[in-house]
Amino acid sequence: MQTSPLCKRCLLEELLEEQSLYEVIRQRIALLTDEERTGETEYRRRLALCQGCAELSRGTCAQCGCYVEIRAAKRRMRCPHISPKW
């Protein structure tokens, strides 16, 4: 059986074998109110920072265990690794 190599710096949206989980996360993000949700530009900026972080592992943060796509989508959340990042 062939397995895909671990992708340390991938978001869930990039991992084909995790697409069903990514859809659940996208649905959860869609339930956030406008007051709770980060704007699209800020969301993408946060995800770009996460992708460059050594603590990202297969869509989760090694510091806190969260799914980074959810954390980045919430306006009041912060980076648990280096808070000045966002």
VEXVEXVO-793147 format. One record per atom (N, C-alpha, C, O): residue number from 1; chain; atom name; x, z, y. Coordinates in steps of 0.001 Angstrom, whole numbers, padded with zeros to 6 digits, always signed. Last residue first. Layout:
N
> n, chain, atom, X, Z, Y
> NUM, A, CA, X, Z, Y .
...
//
This chain:
86
> n, chain, atom, X, Z, Y
> 86, A, N, +000205, +014811, +037531 .
> 86, A, CA, -001114, +014504, +038022 .
> 86, A, C, -001879, +015744, +038072 .
> 86, A, O, -003046, +015734, +038464 .
> 85, A, N, +002851, +015834, +037602 .
> 85, A, CA, +002601, +014436, +037232 .
> 85, A, C, +001235, +013986, +037733 .
> 85, A, O, +001112, +012900, +038300 .
> 84, A, N, +002969, +018566, +038073 .
> 84, A, CA, +003039, +017669, +039235 .
> 84, A, C, +002796, +016197, +038882 .
> 84, A, O, +002557, +015389, +039779 .
> 83, A, N, +002820, +019668, +035377 .
> 83, A, CA, +001629, +019571, +036220 .
> 83, A, C, +001789, +018692, +037468 .
> 83, A, O, +000795, +018104, +037896 .
> 82, A, N, +003861, +018675, +032568 .
> 82, A, CA, +004492, +018795, +033889 .
> 82, A, C, +003393, +018583, +034906 .
> 82, A, O, +003072, +017448, +035257 .
> 81, A, N, +001950, +019295, +030521 .
> 81, A, CA, +003399, +019274, +030296 .
> 81, A, C, +004158, +019489, +031603 .
> 81, A, O, +004994, +020386, +031709 .
> 80, A, N, -000691, +019064, +031155 .
> 80, A, CA, -000224, +020365, +030681 .
> 80, A, C, +001295, +020433, +030522 .
> 80, A, O, +001857, +021522, +030402 .
> 79, A, N, -002049, +017591, +033982 .
> 79, A, CA, -001084, +017370, +032914 .
> 79, A, C, -000572, +018740, +032447 .
> 79, A, O, -000065, +019507, +033266 .
> 78, A, N, -005476, +018538, +034526 .
> 78, A, CA, -004101, +018307, +034964 .
> 78, A, C, -003227, +018074, +033734 .
> 78, A, O, -003634, +018333, +032602 .
> 77, A, N, -008886, +017937, +035567 .
> 77, A, CA, -007859, +018253, +034576 .
> 77, A, C, -006482, +017962, +035156 .
> 77, A, O, -006343, +017238, +036143 .
> 76, A, N, -010886, +017118, +037268 .
> 76, A, CA, -010276, +018437, +037504 .
> 76, A, C, -009192, +018812, +036500 .
> 76, A, O, -008634, +019906, +036582 .
> 75, A, N, -011700, +014541, +036260 .
> 75, A, CA, -011138, +014725, +037599 .
> 75, A, C, -010367, +016035, +037756 .
> 75, A, O, -009281, +016035, +038337 .
> 74, A, N, -011089, +013159, +033225 .
> 74, A, CA, -011720, +014295, +033894 .
> 74, A, C, -010982, +014624, +035183 .
> 74, A, O, -009792, +014942, +035178 .
> 73, A, N, -009527, +011207, +032103 .
> 73, A, CA, -010822, +010807, +032676 .
> 73, A, C, -011497, +011922, +033455 .
> 73, A, O, -012388, +011659, +034263 .
> 72, A, N, -007379, +012482, +030958 .
> 72, A, CA, -007148, +011662, +032149 .
> 72, A, C, -008443, +011275, +032840 .
> 72, A, O, -008451, +011039, +034048 .
> 71, A, N, -008651, +013644, +028717 .
> 71, A, CA, -008064, +014488, +029767 .
> 71, A, C, -007884, +013691, +031053 .
> 71, A, O, -008208, +014186, +032133 .
> 70, A, N, -009324, +011335, +027251 .
> 70, A, CA, -010367, +012240, +027753 .
> 70, A, C, -009829, +013080, +028900 .
> 70, A, O, -010479, +013212, +029937 .
> 69, A, N, -006829, +010208, +026718 .
> 69, A, CA, -007833, +009401, +027408 .
> 69, A, C, -008958, +010273, +027964 .
> 69, A, O, -009490, +009982, +029035 .
> 68, A, N, -005464, +012196, +025272 .
> 68, A, CA, -005101, +011963, +026673 .
> 68, A, C, -006124, +011111, +027411 .
> 68, A, O, -006281, +011268, +028622 .
> 67, A, N, -006833, +014697, +023480 .
> 67, A, CA, -006774, +013242, +023526 .
> 67, A, C, -006558, +012881, +024985 .
> 67, A, O, -007376, +013221, +025840 .
> 66, A, N, -004748, +017669, +023170 .
> 66, A, CA, -005907, +016913, +023660 .
> 66, A, C, -005720, +015426, +023440 .
> 66, A, O, -004603, +014947, +023241 .
> 65, A, N, -002579, +019230, +022527 .
> 65, A, CA, -003384, +018693, +021442 .
> 65, A, C, -004591, +017875, +021882 .
> 65, A, O, -005376, +017434, +021042 .
> 64, A, N, -000710, +020187, +024319 .
> 64, A, CA, -001983, +020915, +024212 .
> 64, A, C, -002892, +020396, +023098 .
> 64, A, O, -003876, +021052, +022755 .
> 63, A, N, +001708, +018807, +023839 .
> 63, A, CA, +001716, +020096, +024523 .
> 63, A, C, +000427, +020876, +024285 .
> 63, A, O, +000465, +022088, +024073 .
> 62, A, N, +001212, +016348, +022731 .
> 62, A, CA, +001848, +017340, +021873 .
> 62, A, C, +001876, +018723, +022518 .
> 62, A, O, +002052, +019719, +021816 .
> 61, A, N, -001716, +014616, +023190 .
> 61, A, CA, -000650, +015316, +023900 .
> 61, A, C, -000081, +016393, +022979 .
> 61, A, O, -000819, +017255, +022501 .
> 60, A, N, -002524, +011567, +021442 .
> 60, A, CA, -002713, +012981, +021744 .
> 60, A, C, -001489, +013549, +022461 .
> 60, A, O, -000381, +013025, +022347 .
> 59, A, N, -001908, +008963, +020787 .
> 59, A, CA, -003088, +009214, +021596 .
> 59, A, C, -003355, +010660, +021936 .
> 59, A, O, -004314, +010961, +022646 .
> 58, A, N, +000508, +009225, +019313 .
> 58, A, CA, -000684, +008622, +018723 .
> 58, A, C, -001958, +009017, +019452 .
> 58, A, O, -002961, +009362, +018828 .
> 57, A, N, +001805, +011384, +021459 .
> 57, A, CA, +001959, +011010, +020058 .
> 57, A, C, +000626, +010534, +019510 .
> 57, A, O, -000279, +011334, +019269 .
> 56, A, N, +003582, +012353, +024285 .
> 56, A, CA, +002473, +011545, +023775 .
> 56, A, C, +002764, +011140, +022342 .
> 56, A, O, +003837, +010617, +022042 .
> 55, A, N, +005896, +013545, +025183 .
> 55, A, CA, +004925, +014408, +024511 .
> 55, A, C, +003703, +013644, +023978 .
> 55, A, O, +002871, +014233, +023288 .
> 54, A, N, +007359, +011784, +026665 .
> 54, A, CA, +007816, +012048, +025297 .
> 54, A, C, +006831, +012900, +024505 .
> 54, A, O, +006923, +012968, +023280 .
> 53, A, N, +005566, +009474, +028685 .
> 53, A, CA, +005923, +010868, +028378 .
> 53, A, C, +006314, +011031, +026912 .
> 53, A, O, +005666, +010475, +026025 .
> 52, A, N, +004504, +007070, +029331 .
> 52, A, CA, +005935, +007237, +029530 .
> 52, A, C, +006445, +008620, +029157 .
> 52, A, O, +007634, +008903, +029299 .
> 51, A, N, +001809, +007461, +028939 .
> 51, A, CA, +002513, +006528, +028062 .
> 51, A, C, +004030, +006632, +028201 .
> 51, A, O, +004758, +006306, +027263 .
> 50, A, N, +001199, +009137, +031079 .
> 50, A, CA, +001178, +009675, +029710 .
> 50, A, C, +001956, +008762, +028763 .
> 50, A, O, +002677, +009240, +027887 .
> 49, A, N, +001325, +007298, +033172 .
> 49, A, CA, +002261, +008422, +033138 .
> 49, A, C, +002333, +009013, +031735 .
> 49, A, O, +003416, +009352, +031259 .
> 48, A, N, -000836, +005694, +032443 .
> 48, A, CA, +000503, +005106, +032510 .
> 48, A, C, +001570, +006191, +032480 .
> 48, A, O, +002606, +006025, +031836 .
> 47, A, N, -002934, +007501, +032741 .
> 47, A, CA, -002604, +006996, +031408 .
> 47, A, C, -001210, +006374, +031385 .
> 47, A, O, -000485, +006518, +030401 .
> 46, A, N, -002894, +007807, +035556 .
> 46, A, CA, -002630, +008948, +034673 .
> 46, A, C, -002227, +008481, +033276 .
> 46, A, O, -001282, +009012, +032693 .
> 45, A, N, -003615, +005220, +036310 .
> 45, A, CA, -002326, +005783, +036748 .
> 45, A, C, -001930, +006944, +035843 .
> 45, A, O, -000779, +007051, +035419 .
> 44, A, N, -006188, +005026, +035228 .
> 44, A, CA, -005133, +004143, +034719 .
> 44, A, C, -003745, +004641, +035113 .
> 44, A, O, -002798, +004503, +034340 .
> 43, A, N, -007433, +007001, +036846 .
> 43, A, CA, -007451, +007098, +035382 .
> 43, A, C, -006317, +006256, +034790 .
> 43, A, O, -005569, +006737, +033939 .
> 42, A, N, -007151, +005918, +039392 .
> 42, A, CA, -006463, +007163, +039063 .
> 42, A, C, -006376, +007353, +037550 .
> 42, A, O, -005357, +007815, +037038 .
> 41, A, N, -008834, +003673, +039060 .
> 41, A, CA, -007430, +003506, +039459 .
> 41, A, C, -006622, +004742, +039095 .
> 41, A, O, -005525, +004627, +038549 .
> 40, A, N, -011356, +004854, +038377 .
> 40, A, CA, -010652, +003959, +037445 .
> 40, A, C, -009170, +003794, +037786 .
> 40, A, O, -008334, +003779, +036883 .
> 39, A, N, -011686, +008391, +039141 .
> 39, A, CA, -011852, +006970, +039453 .
> 39, A, C, -010979, +006107, +038548 .
> 39, A, O, -009975, +006580, +038015 .
> 38, A, N, -012798, +010875, +036848 .
> 38, A, CA, -011730, +010334, +037681 .
> 38, A, C, -012029, +008872, +037975 .
> 38, A, O, -012582, +008180, +037120 .
> 37, A, N, -015864, +012643, +036697 .
> 37, A, CA, -015015, +011540, +036262 .
> 37, A, C, -013995, +011149, +037323 .
> 37, A, O, -014289, +011100, +038517 .
> 36, A, N, -017586, +014508, +037786 .
> 36, A, CA, -016617, +014957, +036792 .
> 36, A, C, -015540, +013909, +036510 .
> 36, A, O, -014424, +014257, +036125 .
> 35, A, N, -019229, +013041, +039462 .
> 35, A, CA, -018481, +014170, +040036 .
> 35, A, C, -017388, +014655, +039087 .
> 35, A, O, -016363, +015163, +039542 .
> 34, A, N, -020423, +011287, +037699 .
> 34, A, CA, -019502, +010751, +038709 .
> 34, A, C, -018654, +011850, +039329 .
> 34, A, O, -017497, +011623, +039682 .
> 33, A, N, -020339, +012842, +034423 .
> 33, A, CA, -021001, +012481, +035677 .
> 33, A, C, -019962, +011919, +036646 .
> 33, A, O, -018759, +012064, +036428 .
> 32, A, N, -019615, +011600, +031194 .
> 32, A, CA, -019190, +012372, +032365 .
> 32, A, C, -019962, +011901, +033596 .
> 32, A, O, -020202, +010707, +033775 .
> 31, A, N, -020261, +009813, +029230 .
> 31, A, CA, -021219, +010878, +029501 .
> 31, A, C, -020840, +011733, +030714 .
> 31, A, O, -021661, +012508, +031204 .
> 30, A, N, -018030, +008231, +028935 .
> 30, A, CA, -019202, +007643, +029590 .
> 30, A, C, -020251, +008689, +029940 .
> 30, A, O, -021051, +008477, +030852 .
> 29, A, N, -016438, +009892, +027396 .
> 29, A, CA, -016064, +009648, +028790 .
> 29, A, C, -017260, +009105, +029565 .
> 29, A, O, -017477, +009476, +030719 .
> 28, A, N, -017788, +009607, +024961 .
> 28, A, CA, -017698, +010925, +025594 .
> 28, A, C, -017354, +010779, +027078 .
> 28, A, O, -017925, +011475, +027919 .
> 27, A, N, -017323, +006911, +024435 .
> 27, A, CA, -018701, +007378, +024612 .
> 27, A, C, -018708, +008733, +025318 .
> 27, A, O, -019550, +008975, +026183 .
> 26, A, N, -014549, +006978, +024114 .
> 26, A, CA, -015122, +006192, +025224 .
> 26, A, C, -016567, +006621, +025490 .
> 26, A, O, -016990, +006686, +026645 .
> 25, A, N, -014471, +008533, +021763 .
> 25, A, CA, -013888, +009051, +023003 .
> 25, A, C, -014435, +008299, +024208 .
> 25, A, O, -014755, +008917, +025224 .
> 24, A, N, -015654, +006762, +019981 .
> 24, A, CA, -016264, +008077, +020208 .
> 24, A, C, -015757, +008670, +021516 .
> 24, A, O, -016529, +009242, +022285 .
> 23, A, N, -013746, +004706, +020097 .
> 23, A, CA, -015122, +004451, +020540 .
> 23, A, C, -015858, +005758, +020809 .
> 23, A, O, -016614, +005848, +021776 .
> 22, A, N, -011549, +005978, +018948 .
> 22, A, CA, -011479, +005572, +020342 .
> 22, A, C, -012877, +005303, +020888 .
> 22, A, O, -013161, +005644, +022037 .
> 21, A, N, -012462, +006190, +016328 .
> 21, A, CA, -012235, +007408, +017111 .
> 21, A, C, -012188, +007075, +018595 .
> 21, A, O, -012733, +007817, +019413 .
> 20, A, N, -012437, +003483, +015670 .
> 20, A, CA, -013705, +004219, +015629 .
> 20, A, C, -013587, +005525, +016415 .
> 20, A, O, -014533, +005917, +017098 .
> 19, A, N, -009672, +002809, +015998 .
> 19, A, CA, -010685, +002233, +016877 .
> 19, A, C, -012003, +002993, +016836 .
> 19, A, O, -012643, +003142, +017877 .
> 18, A, N, -007369, +003419, +014641 .
> 18, A, CA, -008079, +004518, +015289 .
> 18, A, C, -009232, +004027, +016161 .
> 18, A, O, -009721, +004787, +016997 .
> 17, A, N, -006074, +001175, +013823 .
> 17, A, CA, -006661, +002014, +012789 .
> 17, A, C, -007461, +003184, +013357 .
> 17, A, O, -008162, +003867, +012611 .
> 16, A, N, -005085, +000158, +016285 .
> 16, A, CA, -006185, -000509, +015596 .
> 16, A, C, -006856, +000378, +014556 .
> 16, A, O, -008078, +000343, +014414 .
> 15, A, N, -004289, +001611, +019171 .
> 15, A, CA, -004092, +001812, +017735 .
> 15, A, C, -005280, +001261, +016964 .
> 15, A, O, -006365, +001842, +016993 .
> 14, A, N, -004980, +001436, +021820 .
> 14, A, CA, -004002, +000484, +021314 .
> 14, A, C, -003804, +000562, +019801 .
> 14, A, O, -003206, -000340, +019213 .
> 13, A, N, -006641, +003509, +022410 .
> 13, A, CA, -007178, +002165, +022599 .
> 13, A, C, -006237, +001094, +022060 .
> 13, A, O, -006656, -000047, +021864 .
> 12, A, N, -004965, +005723, +022115 .
> 12, A, CA, -005890, +005393, +021042 .
> 12, A, C, -006444, +003981, +021179 .
> 12, A, O, -006692, +003319, +020172 .
> 11, A, N, -001653, +004799, +023177 .
> 11, A, CA, -002951, +005410, +023425 .
> 11, A, C, -003874, +005012, +022285 .
> 11, A, O, -003587, +004057, +021562 .
> 10, A, N, +001650, +005377, +021985 .
> 10, A, CA, +000456, +004539, +022092 .
> 10, A, C, -000751, +005394, +022429 .
> 10, A, O, -000854, +006551, +022023 .
> 9, A, N, +004180, +006370, +021357 .
> 9, A, CA, +003739, +006294, +022744 .
> 9, A, C, +002557, +005360, +022923 .
> 9, A, O, +002480, +004633, +023913 .
> 8, A, N, +004570, +006323, +018560 .
> 8, A, CA, +004643, +007570, +019311 .
> 8, A, C, +004044, +007482, +020703 .
> 8, A, O, +003452, +008452, +021176 .
> 7, A, N, +003252, +005066, +015899 .
> 7, A, CA, +003481, +004631, +017271 .
> 7, A, C, +003440, +005871, +018147 .
> 7, A, O, +002365, +006399, +018434 .
> 6, A, N, +004366, +004724, +012640 .
> 6, A, CA, +003828, +005611, +013662 .
> 6, A, C, +004202, +005094, +015038 .
> 6, A, O, +005351, +004729, +015287 .
> 5, A, N, +003678, +001589, +011000 .
> 5, A, CA, +004591, +002631, +011474 .
> 5, A, C, +003914, +003489, +012537 .
> 5, A, O, +003010, +003036, +013240 .
> 4, A, N, +001045, +001153, +008610 .
> 4, A, CA, +001654, +000803, +009882 .
> 4, A, C, +002579, +001930, +010328 .
> 4, A, O, +002300, +003100, +010066 .
> 3, A, N, +001555, +000616, +005133 .
> 3, A, CA, +001051, +001429, +006237 .
> 3, A, C, +001742, +000988, +007512 .
> 3, A, O, +002877, +000512, +007492 .
> 2, A, N, +000615, -000907, +002139 .
> 2, A, CA, +001395, -001023, +003366 .
> 2, A, C, +000753, -000176, +004453 .
> 2, A, O, -000458, -000244, +004666 .
> 1, A, N, +000834, +000000, -001183 .
> 1, A, CA, +000000, +000000, +000000 .
> 1, A, C, +000878, +000000, +001246 .
> 1, A, O, +001782, +000826, +001376 .
//
